[in-house]
Amino acid sequence: MNPTTYPLLCAMFLVAATLVAGAAAVVHRRGDGRRRAAAVMLPAAGLAAVVLLVLTAVFDNLMIAVGLFSYAEEVISGVRLGLAPVEDFAYPVAAAILLPALWVLLEPATSRRRSHDR
C-alpha cells in the first residue's frame, strides 16, 4: 500500500468540502434569499466542528485503546493526538464544512422566495 494512503484520502475529502463551501459562499454573496441561512449557519458550523473534533478525540482514542481497531504505521502520517492519527480528524472537519454548505446550496426554491420577500 502507498505510504500516503490516508493523508491523501483525507486531503481529497477536505478539498471537495472546501470547493462546495466556496460555491455556497458565491451563492451567499449573490444575495438571492439564501443570505440569512448562510449567516446563521457559519457560527453553528464552527461550534459543530469544535464538538465533532472533541468527540473524535475522545472516542477514537478510547476505541483504539481497547483494541477495536488500529492503523498500519506505513499508511498514516505518523502524527497522532493521543493514540488517534491526525487523519481521523479530517472527516469531522470536512463534515462541518460540507453539510452547512450543502444546506445553503440545496435550499428549496420556495424557501428562497419567502426569505427574499421579507
C-alpha positions as YAML, in Angstrom:
chain: A
units: angstrom
residues:
- id: 1
  name: MET
  ca: [0.00, 0.00, 0.00]
- id: 2
  name: ASN
  ca: [1.18, 3.54, -0.74]
- id: 3
  name: PRO
  ca: [2.61, 5.34, 2.34]
- id: 4
  name: THR
  ca: [0.39, 8.36, 1.74]
- id: 5
  name: THR
  ca: [-2.90, 6.50, 1.54]
- id: 6
  name: TYR
  ca: [-4.77, 8.02, 4.48]
- id: 7
  name: PRO
  ca: [-3.36, 11.57, 4.23]
- id: 8
  name: LEU
  ca: [-4.19, 11.66, 0.50]
- id: 9
  name: LEU
  ca: [-7.72, 10.38, 1.10]
- id: 10
  name: CYS
  ca: [-8.24, 12.98, 3.83]
- id: 11
  name: ALA
  ca: [-6.93, 15.74, 1.57]
- id: 12
  name: MET
  ca: [-9.41, 14.75, -1.14]
- id: 13
  name: PHE
  ca: [-12.32, 14.95, 1.33]
- id: 14
  name: LEU
  ca: [-11.18, 18.34, 2.60]
- id: 15
  name: VAL
  ca: [-10.66, 19.75, -0.91]
- id: 16
  name: ALA
  ca: [-14.12, 18.58, -2.00]
- id: 17
  name: ALA
  ca: [-15.73, 20.09, 1.09]
- id: 18
  name: THR
  ca: [-13.87, 23.36, 0.57]
- id: 19
  name: LEU
  ca: [-14.96, 23.57, -3.08]
- id: 20
  name: VAL
  ca: [-18.61, 23.10, -2.11]
- id: 21
  name: ALA
  ca: [-18.23, 25.70, 0.65]
- id: 22
  name: GLY
  ca: [-16.75, 28.08, -1.91]
- id: 23
  name: ALA
  ca: [-19.77, 27.59, -4.13]
- id: 24
  name: ALA
  ca: [-22.04, 28.27, -1.15]
- id: 25
  name: ALA
  ca: [-20.09, 31.46, -0.42]
- id: 26
  name: VAL
  ca: [-20.61, 32.63, -4.01]
- id: 27
  name: VAL
  ca: [-24.35, 31.97, -3.70]
- id: 28
  name: HIS
  ca: [-24.35, 33.78, -0.35]
- id: 29
  name: ARG
  ca: [-22.72, 36.85, -1.90]
- id: 30
  name: ARG
  ca: [-25.22, 36.81, -4.74]
- id: 31
  name: GLY
  ca: [-27.91, 37.64, -2.19]
- id: 32
  name: ASP
  ca: [-30.72, 35.62, -3.69]
- id: 33
  name: GLY
  ca: [-32.50, 34.91, -0.42]
- id: 34
  name: ARG
  ca: [-30.04, 32.37, 0.90]
- id: 35
  name: ARG
  ca: [-28.10, 35.09, 2.69]
- id: 36
  name: ARG
  ca: [-29.85, 34.68, 6.03]
- id: 37
  name: ALA
  ca: [-29.40, 30.90, 6.07]
- id: 38
  name: ALA
  ca: [-25.68, 31.21, 5.38]
- id: 39
  name: ALA
  ca: [-25.20, 33.89, 8.04]
- id: 40
  name: VAL
  ca: [-26.90, 31.72, 10.66]
- id: 41
  name: MET
  ca: [-25.00, 28.59, 9.68]
- id: 42
  name: LEU
  ca: [-21.44, 29.90, 9.92]
- id: 43
  name: PRO
  ca: [-21.33, 30.19, 13.74]
- id: 44
  name: ALA
  ca: [-23.29, 26.94, 14.07]
- id: 45
  name: ALA
  ca: [-20.84, 25.16, 11.75]
- id: 46
  name: GLY
  ca: [-17.90, 26.41, 13.82]
- id: 47
  name: LEU
  ca: [-19.48, 25.16, 17.02]
- id: 48
  name: ALA
  ca: [-20.34, 21.84, 15.39]
- id: 49
  name: ALA
  ca: [-16.73, 21.47, 14.20]
- id: 50
  name: VAL
  ca: [-15.41, 22.00, 17.73]
- id: 51
  name: VAL
  ca: [-17.88, 19.48, 19.18]
- id: 52
  name: LEU
  ca: [-17.09, 16.92, 16.46]
- id: 53
  name: LEU
  ca: [-13.34, 17.31, 16.98]
- id: 54
  name: VAL
  ca: [-13.64, 16.83, 20.75]
- id: 55
  name: LEU
  ca: [-15.86, 13.79, 20.31]
- id: 56
  name: THR
  ca: [-13.49, 12.34, 17.71]
- id: 57
  name: ALA
  ca: [-10.52, 12.86, 20.02]
- id: 58
  name: VAL
  ca: [-12.22, 11.20, 22.97]
- id: 59
  name: PHE
  ca: [-13.90, 8.27, 21.25]
- id: 60
  name: ASP
  ca: [-11.20, 7.44, 18.68]
- id: 61
  name: ASN
  ca: [-8.64, 7.29, 21.48]
- id: 62
  name: LEU
  ca: [-10.94, 5.08, 23.56]
- id: 63
  name: MET
  ca: [-11.70, 2.73, 20.67]
- id: 64
  name: ILE
  ca: [-8.01, 2.42, 19.74]
- id: 65
  name: ALA
  ca: [-7.05, 1.90, 23.40]
- id: 66
  name: VAL
  ca: [-9.46, -1.03, 23.84]
- id: 67
  name: GLY
  ca: [-8.33, -2.58, 20.56]
- id: 68
  name: LEU
  ca: [-11.42, -2.12, 18.40]
- id: 69
  name: PHE
  ca: [-9.20, -1.04, 15.51]
- id: 70
  name: SER
  ca: [-5.68, 0.07, 14.71]
- id: 71
  name: TYR
  ca: [-3.79, 1.74, 11.89]
- id: 72
  name: ALA
  ca: [-0.85, 0.40, 9.96]
- id: 73
  name: GLU
  ca: [2.01, 2.84, 10.51]
- id: 74
  name: GLU
  ca: [3.01, 2.76, 6.84]
- id: 75
  name: VAL
  ca: [-0.31, 4.25, 5.63]
- id: 76
  name: ILE
  ca: [-0.62, 7.18, 8.07]
- id: 77
  name: SER
  ca: [1.43, 10.34, 8.54]
- id: 78
  name: GLY
  ca: [2.66, 9.24, 11.96]
- id: 79
  name: VAL
  ca: [1.38, 12.37, 13.70]
- id: 80
  name: ARG
  ca: [-1.01, 11.44, 16.49]
- id: 81
  name: LEU
  ca: [-3.21, 13.13, 19.07]
- id: 82
  name: GLY
  ca: [-3.07, 10.58, 21.83]
- id: 83
  name: LEU
  ca: [-3.49, 7.27, 20.05]
- id: 84
  name: ALA
  ca: [-5.53, 8.68, 17.15]
- id: 85
  name: PRO
  ca: [-3.76, 9.66, 13.94]
- id: 86
  name: VAL
  ca: [-4.43, 13.24, 12.82]
- id: 87
  name: GLU
  ca: [-6.03, 11.84, 9.67]
- id: 88
  name: ASP
  ca: [-9.01, 10.77, 11.80]
- id: 89
  name: PHE
  ca: [-9.80, 14.44, 12.39]
- id: 90
  name: ALA
  ca: [-10.15, 15.31, 8.70]
- id: 91
  name: TYR
  ca: [-13.55, 13.67, 8.34]
- id: 92
  name: PRO
  ca: [-15.33, 15.65, 11.10]
- id: 93
  name: VAL
  ca: [-13.77, 18.86, 9.75]
- id: 94
  name: ALA
  ca: [-14.93, 18.01, 6.22]
- id: 95
  name: ALA
  ca: [-18.43, 17.26, 7.52]
- id: 96
  name: ALA
  ca: [-18.58, 20.55, 9.43]
- id: 97
  name: ILE
  ca: [-17.59, 22.40, 6.25]
- id: 98
  name: LEU
  ca: [-19.62, 20.40, 3.75]
- id: 99
  name: LEU
  ca: [-23.00, 19.90, 5.38]
- id: 100
  name: PRO
  ca: [-23.86, 23.57, 6.08]
- id: 101
  name: ALA
  ca: [-22.64, 24.49, 2.59]
- id: 102
  name: LEU
  ca: [-24.90, 21.87, 1.06]
- id: 103
  name: TRP
  ca: [-27.78, 23.14, 3.17]
- id: 104
  name: VAL
  ca: [-27.33, 26.61, 1.69]
- id: 105
  name: LEU
  ca: [-26.90, 25.33, -1.86]
- id: 106
  name: LEU
  ca: [-29.82, 22.91, -1.76]
- id: 107
  name: GLU
  ca: [-32.33, 25.20, -0.09]
- id: 108
  name: PRO
  ca: [-35.70, 24.72, -1.86]
- id: 109
  name: ALA
  ca: [-36.80, 27.47, -4.24]
- id: 110
  name: THR
  ca: [-39.95, 28.13, -2.18]
- id: 111
  name: SER
  ca: [-37.83, 28.92, 0.89]
- id: 112
  name: ARG
  ca: [-35.64, 31.22, -1.17]
- id: 113
  name: ARG
  ca: [-38.67, 33.15, -2.43]
- id: 114
  name: ARG
  ca: [-40.16, 33.51, 1.06]
- id: 115
  name: SER
  ca: [-36.92, 34.74, 2.62]
- id: 116
  name: HIS
  ca: [-36.31, 37.05, -0.36]
- id: 117
  name: ASP
  ca: [-39.77, 38.60, 0.02]
- id: 118
  name: ARG
  ca: [-39.11, 39.58, 3.64]
...
